[in-house]
């Protein structure tokens, strides 16, 4: 690695000479730390966990593009345990190595390096991988053909033929709590379509009014959304809970205020239409049933958002970047890095800085700082949200910025002694066996250890605290584990680390296709799950070795290689997570 020769600026020095001098000062201030092979290995394993995480989603009872015919809470536990810390760890590693590049090469060299390794691959992916994701998503989202026995019953549900549905239930050909291929209960479908007699019949036959749909909403959510007052009354008499939260943290009461344009567009997408006058009349009747002032429901046309709300949704929620939102966030964070360089340009690896970043006392400021944006995220899922739109959601950006710039501080702290990962066994055990189960229970009630967060004083605050604490504990524990077990370079892990960028970019379309192909296979879920992980990983590694590694794509992602060896010419990790 070459550095810029030091020069003393003169009063007539050019801006280029001044920049060279500043870069030299930064290099001289760099902490005396060699390449962290343990962090390379950690990145490689975390990359593989990304495939595991997404493969588990089709077997989990939470919203996902492809749903396997067999579901199990154990896969949701696996997903939550990985998701709760994996992406924060990636951002921390990226901040660490970004600071390393800055200190050793200078600010402009670092920015150019990140533009080549992050910005350009993201731009090319927007022309190739993201369109492929849209195509694959459209393909795998198509409903699978139902069985012969249930197909006629579902057609009768849609047509409103109550007697035919009743006959199918009594003959055992149709379950009163059946779930459609798009994740909606039969009761929800009947309510959504306004089949009042069928709703009454289903309730009389024991339909579960608390049954969750794929979006965690209930039939009462649909009734409130579309102003189905008669259906809402039947559901409430049967014990439906008006305070149940869906995946977006909305109760049926909240859906009473959704504007007409949004309501009508969603209803049209599912094959029904809405009359605005009847919608508001129905919602007002439901409001009276729930004891809500009717005056609080109807909003002026411009207050509901109209074109402005549509623009907001397009910019923040349209899936521009799909699973590559992580790269887009890095572009923003790297663009803001000069501010960190200005503020931290004089930082030295002092004892105080190490204490603030590496000691257990660091949790006293890191956890509260992370709790704040965590509190604004989806309340019914464990861990942080993603943000796939053109504009990052502010609270999501703030959350990951904490981890990114902590990584930069960690580099500047010069933790040669490995203080951050000390007592890693105790840290991981505490995180996985205490903090995670209690936090997951507060969010979803999976284990039944504690009451849900909405039933406890300060429950949501406690849930945010435990989710933030879990992320930091697992981050510290993982770094300690890999520093202890993989301190030296391994050619195998070096190879996997080099391939991690390609695997990250390309894995999700293959995972979705694999999930779609096996979703109806009558075999144990563990066999399907392991098969998806192994086959997708093997295909991606083969594609990397024969189609990427020694091509211009490999040079774009990882830089030039030394012949056919494992090491890049530059000794800086070039994948976005490092």
WOVEN-V554089 format. One record per residue. N is the residue number from 1. OMEGA is omega in whole degrees, 0 to 359 (999 if undefined). NEAR is the number of other C-alpha atoms within 10 Angstrom. Layout:
# WOVEN-V554089
n->N omega->OMEGA near->NEAR
n->N omega->OMEGA near->NEAR
This chain:
# WOVEN-V554089
n->1 omega->180 near->8
n->2 omega->176 near->7
n->3 omega->181 near->12
n->4 omega->181 near->16
n->5 omega->180 near->9
n->6 omega->177 near->15
n->7 omega->176 near->13
n->8 omega->180 near->10
n->9 omega->174 near->15
n->10 omega->178 near->9
n->11 omega->180 near->6
n->12 omega->185 near->7
n->13 omega->179 near->11
n->14 omega->176 near->11
n->15 omega->180 near->10
n->16 omega->179 near->9
n->17 omega->177 near->16
n->18 omega->179 near->15
n->19 omega->179 near->16
n->20 omega->180 near->22
n->21 omega->178 near->19
n->22 omega->179 near->19
n->23 omega->179 near->24
n->24 omega->177 near->20
n->25 omega->180 near->18
n->26 omega->179 near->20
n->27 omega->181 near->20
n->28 omega->180 near->13
n->29 omega->185 near->17
n->30 omega->178 near->21
n->31 omega->183 near->18
n->32 omega->181 near->12
n->33 omega->175 near->13
n->34 omega->178 near->7
n->35 omega->182 near->15
n->36 omega->179 near->17
n->37 omega->178 near->18
n->38 omega->178 near->23
n->39 omega->172 near->22
n->40 omega->179 near->25
n->41 omega->179 near->25
n->42 omega->178 near->22
n->43 omega->181 near->25
n->44 omega->180 near->21
n->45 omega->178 near->15
n->46 omega->175 near->22
n->47 omega->178 near->23
n->48 omega->177 near->16
n->49 omega->176 near->17
n->50 omega->177 near->21
n->51 omega->177 near->21
n->52 omega->182 near->21
n->53 omega->182 near->21
n->54 omega->178 near->20
n->55 omega->182 near->26
n->56 omega->188 near->26
n->57 omega->182 near->25
n->58 omega->179 near->28
n->59 omega->183 near->26
n->60 omega->181 near->21
n->61 omega->176 near->22
n->62 omega->184 near->21
n->63 omega->176 near->16
n->64 omega->186 near->17
n->65 omega->181 near->15
n->66 omega->179 near->24
n->67 omega->177 near->24
n->68 omega->180 near->22
n->69 omega->178 near->14
n->70 omega->181 near->16
n->71 omega->179 near->16
n->72 omega->177 near->14
n->73 omega->182 near->14
n->74 omega->178 near->14
n->75 omega->174 near->22
n->76 omega->176 near->22
n->77 omega->178 near->19
n->78 omega->179 near->15
n->79 omega->183 near->22
n->80 omega->181 near->19
n->81 omega->179 near->22
n->82 omega->185 near->19
n->83 omega->184 near->20
n->84 omega->181 near->24
n->85 omega->190 near->23
n->86 omega->182 near->22
n->87 omega->171 near->22
n->88 omega->177 near->24
n->89 omega->178 near->26
n->90 omega->181 near->24
n->91 omega->178 near->25
n->92 omega->179 near->26
n->93 omega->180 near->28
n->94 omega->177 near->27
n->95 omega->179 near->30
n->96 omega->184 near->24
n->97 omega->173 near->25
n->98 omega->176 near->29
n->99 omega->178 near->28
n->100 omega->177 near->24
n->101 omega->181 near->22
n->102 omega->183 near->22
n->103 omega->186 near->24
n->104 omega->183 near->23
n->105 omega->185 near->22
n->106 omega->188 near->24
n->107 omega->184 near->21
n->108 omega->178 near->14
n->109 omega->178 near->14
n->110 omega->181 near->20
n->111 omega->178 near->20
n->112 omega->178 near->12
n->113 omega->181 near->17
n->114 omega->176 near->21
n->115 omega->179 near->16
n->116 omega->188 near->17
n->117 omega->181 near->22
n->118 omega->185 near->23
n->119 omega->182 near->18
n->120 omega->175 near->14
n->121 omega->178 near->18
n->122 omega->179 near->23
n->123 omega->179 near->11
n->124 omega->178 near->11
n->125 omega->178 near->17
n->126 omega->178 near->16
n->127 omega->186 near->11
n->128 omega->188 near->11
n->129 omega->182 near->21
n->130 omega->172 near->22
n->131 omega->177 near->15
n->132 omega->177 near->15
n->133 omega->178 near->19
n->134 omega->181 near->14
n->135 omega->180 near->13
n->136 omega->179 near->17
n->137 omega->178 near->16
n->138 omega->180 near->11
n->139 omega->187 near->13
n->140 omega->180 near->19
n->141 omega->179 near->17
n->142 omega->181 near->13
n->143 omega->175 near->11
n->144 omega->179 near->13
n->145 omega->180 near->9
n->146 omega->177 near->12
n->147 omega->182 near->8
n->148 omega->183 near->9
n->149 omega->185 near->12
n->150 omega->183 near->19
n->151 omega->181 near->14
n->152 omega->180 near->16
n->153 omega->179 near->22
n->154 omega->176 near->22
n->155 omega->178 near->13
n->156 omega->177 near->17
n->157 omega->181 near->22
n->158 omega->181 near->16
n->159 omega->181 near->12
n->160 omega->180 near->19
n->161 omega->185 near->16
n->162 omega->184 near->21
n->163 omega->179 near->14
n->164 omega->178 near->16
n->165 omega->179 near->25
n->166 omega->179 near->20
n->167 omega->179 near->13
n->168 omega->179 near->19
n->169 omega->183 near->18
n->170 omega->178 near->13
n->171 omega->180 near->10
n->172 omega->180 near->11
n->173 omega->185 near->16
n->174 omega->181 near->19
n->175 omega->181 near->16
n->176 omega->177 near->22
n->177 omega->181 near->19
n->178 omega->179 near->15
n->179 omega->179 near->19
n->180 omega->181 near->18
n->181 omega->177 near->18
n->182 omega->170 near->16
n->183 omega->181 near->19
n->184 omega->177 near->21
n->185 omega->179 near->25
n->186 omega->178 near->25
n->187 omega->178 near->29
n->188 omega->180 near->26
n->189 omega->179 near->19
n->190 omega->178 near->25
n->191 omega->182 near->28
n->192 omega->182 near->25
n->193 omega->176 near->21
n->194 omega->179 near->22
n->195 omega->188 near->21
n->196 omega->181 near->20
n->197 omega->180 near->16
n->198 omega->177 near->22
n->199 omega->179 near->26
n->200 omega->180 near->20
n->201 omega->180 near->17
n->202 omega->178 near->22
n->203 omega->179 near->16
n->204 omega->181 near->10
n->205 omega->173 near->14
n->206 omega->177 near->11
n->207 omega->182 near->20
n->208 omega->181 near->19
n->209 omega->178 near->22
n->210 omega->184 near->16
n->211 omega->181 near->19
n->212 omega->172 near->21
n->213 omega->182 near->22
n->214 omega->179 near->20
n->215 omega->179 near->16
n->216 omega->174 near->21
n->217 omega->179 near->24
n->218 omega->177 near->27
n->219 omega->179 near->29
n->220 omega->174 near->33
n->221 omega->180 near->29
n->222 omega->179 near->23
n->223 omega->180 near->28
n->224 omega->183 near->30
n->225 omega->184 near->24
n->226 omega->178 near->29
n->227 omega->178 near->27
n->228 omega->188 near->25
n->229 omega->181 near->25
n->230 omega->179 near->19
n->231 omega->178 near->26
n->232 omega->179 near->29
n->233 omega->178 near->18
n->234 omega->181 near->17
n->235 omega->180 near->24
n->236 omega->177 near->16
n->237 omega->180 near->9
n->238 omega->175 near->17
n->239 omega->179 near->12
n->240 omega->184 near->20
n->241 omega->180 near->16
n->242 omega->181 near->18
n->243 omega->179 near->14
n->244 omega->182 near->19
n->245 omega->174 near->22
n->246 omega->186 near->20
n->247 omega->179 near->17
n->248 omega->180 near->14
n->249 omega->182 near->15
n->250 omega->173 near->17
n->251 omega->172 near->20
n->252 omega->178 near->25
n->253 omega->180 near->21
n->254 omega->184 near->16
n->255 omega->177 near->20
n->256 omega->184 near->26
n->257 omega->178 near->18
n->258 omega->184 near->16
n->259 omega->185 near->23
n->260 omega->183 near->22
n->261 omega->178 near->18
n->262 omega->180 near->15
n->263 omega->184 near->18
n->264 omega->180 near->18
n->265 omega->178 near->13
n->266 omega->178 near->14
n->267 omega->179 near->17
n->268 omega->179 near->12
n->269 omega->179 near->9
n->270 omega->170 near->11
n->271 omega->176 near->8
n->272 omega->182 near->13
n->273 omega->184 near->15
n->274 omega->172 near->17
n->275 omega->187 near->10
n->276 omega->182 near->16
n->277 omega->180 near->9
n->278 omega->178 near->13
n->279 omega->184 near->20
n->280 omega->176 near->20
n->281 omega->179 near->16
n->282 omega->179 near->21
n->283 omega->177 near->26
n->284 omega->176 near->23
n->285 omega->178 near->20
n->286 omega->178 near->26
n->287 omega->178 near->21
n->288 omega->178 near->12
n->289 omega->183 near->13
n->290 omega->179 near->15
n->291 omega->179 near->9
n->292 omega->177 near->15
n->293 omega->182 near->10
n->294 omega->182 near->16
n->295 omega->182 near->9
n->296 omega->186 near->11
n->297 omega->188 near->19
n->298 omega->181 near->18
n->299 omega->173 near->14
n->300 omega->185 near->9
n->301 omega->182 near->11
n->302 omega->180 near->11
n->303 omega->181 near->11
n->304 omega->176 near->17
n->305 omega->182 near->16
n->306 omega->180 near->14
n->307 omega->180 near->11
n->308 omega->178 near->12
n->309 omega->178 near->16
n->310 omega->178 near->12
n->311 omega->178 near->13
n->312 omega->179 near->13
n->313 omega->180 near->12
n->314 omega->184 near->15
n->315 omega->187 near->17
n->316 omega->189 near->17
n->317 omega->177 near->16
n->318 omega->188 near->16
n->319 omega->178 near->17
n->320 omega->191 near->20
n->321 omega->179 near->21
n->322 omega->182 near->19
n->323 omega->180 near->20
n->324 omega->177 near->21
n->325 omega->180 near->20
n->326 omega->179 near->20
n->327 omega->179 near->19
n->328 omega->176 near->20
n->329 omega->179 near->20
n->330 omega->177 near->23
n->331 omega->179 near->19
n->332 omega->184 near->13
n->333 omega->178 near->19
n->334 omega->178 near->22
n->335 omega->179 near->13
n->336 omega->185 near->11
n->337 omega->176 near->22
n->338 omega->176 near->16
n->339 omega->176 near->11
n->340 omega->180 near->14
n->341 omega->179 near->18
n->342 omega->181 near->9
n->343 omega->186 near->10
n->344 omega->184 near->13
n->345 omega->182 near->16
n->346 omega->180 near->10
n->347 omega->175 near->15
n->348 omega->180 near->16
n->349 omega->181 near->18
n->350 omega->178 near->11
n->351 omega->179 near->10
n->352 omega->180 near->11
n->353 omega->177 near->18
n->354 omega->179 near->21
n->355 omega->181 near->15
n->356 omega->184 near->18
n->357 omega->191 near->23
n->358 omega->183 near->22
n->359 omega->176 near->14
n->360 omega->179 near->15
n->361 omega->179 near->11
n->362 omega->179 near->15
n->363 omega->181 near->17
n->364 omega->176 near->10
n->365 omega->181 near->11
n->366 omega->182 near->18
n->367 omega->177 near->21
n->368 omega->180 near->15
n->369 omega->180 near->15
n->370 omega->180 near->23
n->371 omega->186 near->20
n->372 omega->177 near->17
n->373 omega->178 near->20
n->374 omega->182 near->24
n->375 omega->181 near->19
n->376 omega->183 near->14
n->377 omega->182 near->20
n->378 omega->188 near->17
n->379 omega->185 near->25
n->380 omega->176 near->20
n->381 omega->183 near->19
n->382 omega->177 near->26
n->383 omega->185 near->30
n->384 omega->175 near->26
n->385 omega->168 near->19
n->386 omega->178 near->16
n->387 omega->190 near->26
n->388 omega->183 near->22
n->389 omega->179 near->19
n->390 omega->176 near->16
n->391 omega->179 near->18
n->392 omega->173 near->19
n->393 omega->188 near->16
n->394 omega->183 near->12
n->395 omega->177 near->18
n->396 omega->177 near->18
n->397 omega->180 near->19
n->398 omega->181 near->17
n->399 omega->184 near->21
n->400 omega->176 near->24
n->401 omega->178 near->21
n->402 omega->181 near->19
n->403 omega->181 near->26
n->404 omega->183 near->28
n->405 omega->169 near->23
n->406 omega->177 near->19
n->407 omega->177 near->25
n->408 omega->177 near->24
n->409 omega->180 near->24
n->410 omega->175 near->24
n->411 omega->182 near->25
n->412 omega->179 near->27
n->413 omega->178 near->23
n->414 omega->185 near->21
n->415 omega->181 near->19
n->416 omega->183 near->13
n->417 omega->179 near->9
n->418 omega->181 near->13
n->419 omega->185 near->17
n->420 omega->185 near->22
n->421 omega->180 near->25
n->422 omega->180 near->20
n->423 omega->186 near->13
n->424 omega->179 near->22
n->425 omega->179 near->14
n->426 omega->182 near->11
n->427 omega->182 near->21
n->428 omega->178 near->21
n->429 omega->178 near->15
n->430 omega->182 near->16
n->431 omega->188 near->23
n->432 omega->187 near->15
n->433 omega->180 near->10
n->434 omega->186 near->13
n->435 omega->183 near->21
n->436 omega->181 near->23
n->437 omega->181 near->21
n->438 omega->179 near->22
n->439 omega->179 near->26
n->440 omega->178 near->27
n->441 omega->177 near->19
n->442 omega->183 near->30
n->443 omega->189 near->25
n->444 omega->181 near->16
n->445 omega->186 near->17
n->446 omega->185 near->17
n->447 omega->182 near->13
n->448 omega->181 near->13
n->449 omega->182 near->13
n->450 omega->178 near->16
n->451 omega->179 near->15
n->452 omega->185 near->20
n->453 omega->182 near->22
n->454 omega->179 near->16
n->455 omega->183 near->11
n->456 omega->172 near->13
n->457 omega->182 near->9
n->458 omega->182 near->10
n->459 omega->181 near->16
n->460 omega->176 near->18
n->461 omega->179 near->15
n->462 omega->179 near->19
n->463 omega->178 near->27
n->464 omega->179 near->29
n->465 omega->183 near->20
n->466 omega->178 near->25
n->467 omega->177 near->28
n->468 omega->180 near->30
n->469 omega->180 near->24
n->470 omega->181 near->26
n->471 omega->182 near->28
n->472 omega->178 near->24
n->473 omega->180 near->26
n->474 omega->177 near->26
n->475 omega->179 near->26
n->476 omega->181 near->22
n->477 omega->180 near->24
n->478 omega->179 near->23
n->479 omega->178 near->20
n->480 omega->179 near->24
n->481 omega->184 near->21
n->482 omega->175 near->19
n->483 omega->181 near->21
n->484 omega->189 near->15
n->485 omega->183 near->10
n->486 omega->183 near->18
n->487 omega->184 near->15
n->488 omega->181 near->14
n->489 omega->174 near->14
n->490 omega->181 near->15
n->491 omega->180 near->12
n->492 omega->180 near->11
n->493 omega->175 near->20
n->494 omega->179 near->18
n->495 omega->179 near->18
n->496 omega->178 near->22
n->497 omega->177 near->27
n->498 omega->182 near->26
n->499 omega->189 near->24
n->500 omega->180 near->26
n->501 omega->179 near->24
n->502 omega->179 near->21
n->503 omega->178 near->23
n->504 omega->182 near->18
n->505 omega->196 near->17
n->506 omega->192 near->21
n->507 omega->192 near->19
n->508 omega->176 near->22
n->509 omega->179 near->21
n->510 omega->178 near->20
n->511 omega->180 near->23
n->512 omega->179 near->24
n->513 omega->179 near->18
n->514 omega->178 near->21
n->515 omega->181 near->26
n->516 omega->182 near->21
n->517 omega->187 near->14
n->518 omega->191 near->17
n->519 omega->182 near->20
n->520 omega->179 near->13
n->521 omega->180 near->12
n->522 omega->181 near->10
n->523 omega->182 near->11
n->524 omega->182 near->9
n->525 omega->182 near->21
n->526 omega->178 near->12
n->527 omega->179 near->9
n->528 omega->181 near->21
n->529 omega->179 near->20
n->530 omega->179 near->13
n->531 omega->178 near->16
n->532 omega->182 near->25
n->533 omega->184 near->21
n->534 omega->184 near->13
n->535 omega->181 near->14
n->536 omega->180 near->22
n->537 omega->180 near->19
n->538 omega->179 near->12
n->539 omega->181 near->14
n->540 omega->178 near->19
n->541 omega->176 near->20
n->542 omega->179 near->13
n->543 omega->179 near->16
n->544 omega->185 near->22
n->545 omega->188 near->15
n->546 omega->186 near->10
n->547 omega->188 near->14
n->548 omega->194 near->18
n->549 omega->185 near->25
n->550 omega->179 near->15
n->551 omega->179 near->13
n->552 omega->177 near->13
n->553 omega->178 near->15
n->554 omega->178 near->20
n->555 omega->178 near->15
n->556 omega->185 near->17
n->557 omega->189 near->23
n->558 omega->186 near->27
n->559 omega->181 near->24
n->560 omega->179 near->17
n->561 omega->173 near->16
n->562 omega->180 near->11
n->563 omega->179 near->10
n->564 omega->180 near->8
n->565 omega->184 near->9
n->566 omega->190 near->17
n->567 omega->168 near->17
n->568 omega->178 near->18
n->569 omega->176 near->13
n->570 omega->185 near->14
n->571 omega->175 near->10
n->572 omega->176 near->16
n->573 omega->186 near->21
n->574 omega->177 near->24
n->575 omega->189 near->21
n->576 omega->181 near->25
n->577 omega->179 near->27
n->578 omega->999 near->22
